[in-house]
Amino acid sequence: MTRNRSLNFLLISSIFLASCVSSPPEQPDNICEIFKEKKSWFKAAMKTEKKWKLPPYVLLAFIHQESSFNAKARPEREKLLGVIPWFRPSSSVGYSQALTETWDDYTSETGNSWASRTDFSDSVDFIGWYASKGYFQGFERTDARSLYLAYHEGYTGFKKKTYRKKQWLIRVADRVQARSSMYQQQYWGCEKELKRKRFFFF
């Protein structure tokens, strides 16, 4: 009897956790529509901006690039002999595609030990935390390109300019900056509406 209760509890917990994973937004190219659809995301983005000073348009440009707003995103498995599914190239997972080691540093430093990489609020807090480390090194909060390069290469790697040998990464960082600028223009047009009191209660 006890065993059945335990199994039922685990089953219900699994279903509940699965239901908490949010689906990607219907209009990923418009930050205003994203936040209108995902009010909890807007609230999380505002908390991140207040805590870590990272603007929401830079934040969402990162997430769009890293996971396309897919909570369960992971790198595709490599193929052994070109056919057999093999290991994944990295431990990255979730909205932020944070590596396990870096995520562990984040949870240890912030004390957010229950954080999950598949949770939007935790993921944006992680990105804000990581970006904030660049401000003390002269990074601008709106410089999505440089922040993204450092996000990918680490601040030590950025200082050594390791990205110069990765033209593909430079192109990706340029796309992140372009999307951030697009989101910024959109956000300026709907910021006041989003910040009306009704958007914080749902």
Sequence and secondary structure as in RCSB ss.txt:
>XXXX:A:sequence
MTRNRSLNFLLISSIFLASCVSSPPEQPDNICEIFKEKKSWFKAAMKTEKKWKLPPYVLLAFIHQESSFNAKARP
EREKLLGVIPWFRPSSSVGYSQALTETWDDYTSETGNSWASRTDFSDSVDFIGWYASKGYFQGFERTDARSLYLA
YHEGYTGFKKKTYRKKQWLIRVADRVQARSSMYQQQYWGCEKELKRKRFFFF
>XXXX:A:secstr
 HHHHHHHHHHHHHHHHHHHS    S TT HHHHHHH HHHHHHHHHHHHHH   HHHHHHHHHHHHTT TT   
   EETTTEE   S   BTTTTB HHHHHHHHHHH  TT  TTSHHHHHHHHHHHHHHHHTTT  TT HHHHHHH
HHHHHHHHHTTGGGG HHHHHHHHHHHHHHHHHHHHHHHHHHHHTSGGGG  
